[in-house]
Amino acid sequence: MRSWPEFDTNPEGLATALEYLIASRSEETAKLPDGLPGEGMGEKEALELLAPIILDGARPLGAPGFFAHMDPPTPWITWAVQQWTASRNQNLLHADTATTARALESNVVDWIAPIFGMGGGHMTPGSTVANLTALWAAREAGASEVVATADAHLSIKKAAHILGLPIRQVRWESARDLTGAAAVITAGTTSTGTIEPLDAAAGAMWRHVDAAWAGPLLLSERHAHLLDGIERADSVAVSAHKWLFQPKESALVLFAHQDEAHRSISVGGAYLSEPNVGVLGSHGASAAPLAATLLAYGKQGIARWIDHSMALAEQLHHIVCTHAELEARSSPQSGVLNWRHVQVGAEEILAELPKSVFVSATTIDGEQWLRSVAANPNADPEFVVAGVLAAADQAASAKKRSR
Ligand SMILES: *Cc1c(COP(=O)(O)O)cnc(C)c1O
């Protein structure tokens, strides 16, 4: 009988892959073949071709100049455990084969859900799917519309469309007639990091908190109070691949009443030993790197990264406020700062940024702002500001030349 060594443990090949990970060797950007290879080039050659693309070509999210998006650097232990899960390739759809992988996910959910005052839930590949899942449960419980503010994440609009529910834009201070509504309150809006009032929409039949970004503040003794009231929600979404420092794709949908909610979004099938809960079919063990992170560093270890990142956003705010050519829109509520140069537009600055510095831009009330997000505990606010000022100078002198 033929055996396929590709599926066996290959210590030498894995060591080569690890060598690239530890110290990538190539500076040259490789070119992929134009078409799908017929005969393969071999494993070492494939690794050699891909290392500069996947490793060297990636923007370094943990470098001092990176303070731009909700994408954190990831602790190395998650890289290692993700290799393990790839090697075992358990499918959490199947209760009969993925026994330990499923138990690990339940364990992780049992650790995290109580922090949010929730009874349980499950993992999803992101909060886009977590929001869809929560609103699906809300619809099954009788919700006939989705209400949210104009600042809700675009995934809420997507979910409403998919579920065939109308979506109504409200301001929480003046929202009325919520009896049939699934209300989505955002804890950490994407543009400004604003935490909407968590006691809003008291009359809604279902209250969902989209805590994709700011949810992990609950791990921090210093900042948990910002999310007071979240425990009264019916459901919560939180992205672990944001402020829990997980590799993508990793998030949780949490329910106040897990069993009831899960039953309402379950579908049985002839080949399944247990009904399929939620949106996903086959899916992998994203709980494994999260379990490793929680075990290795604990709640307090993660809280220290978050607290430090929050302090960096405060420091950036301070530098901006004391610099004559810079201004901030407001103080950063959940580690998101909107700021700008008083003379040079955000898009012009972005076009001139040195490679070592990364900020993003956003439009708020028709005005352009730079946006910095505290997802990188290694960031250096002074370095970021220096990069932005240099880019502003570049943009200004380029403009002068072209006149
Ligand atoms: C990021 C984000 C989402 C979407 O989460 P993904 O994990 O990117 O799918 C939803 N809501 C808010 C407020 C977010 O910041």
The ligand as an ORCA input file, in Angstrom:
! r2SCAN-3c Opt
* xyz 0 1
  C     -14.036     45.337     14.167
  C     -15.432     45.588     14.503
  C     -16.455     44.753     14.040
  C     -16.202     43.622     13.090
  O     -15.415     42.671     13.688
  P     -14.483     41.690     12.820
  O     -13.823     40.918     13.901
  O     -13.578     42.569     12.032
  O     -15.378     40.863     11.949
  C     -17.733     44.990     14.465
  N     -18.011     46.020     15.289
  C     -17.053     46.865     15.742
  C     -17.445     47.981     16.660
  C     -15.730     46.679     15.360
  O     -14.785     47.516     15.809
*
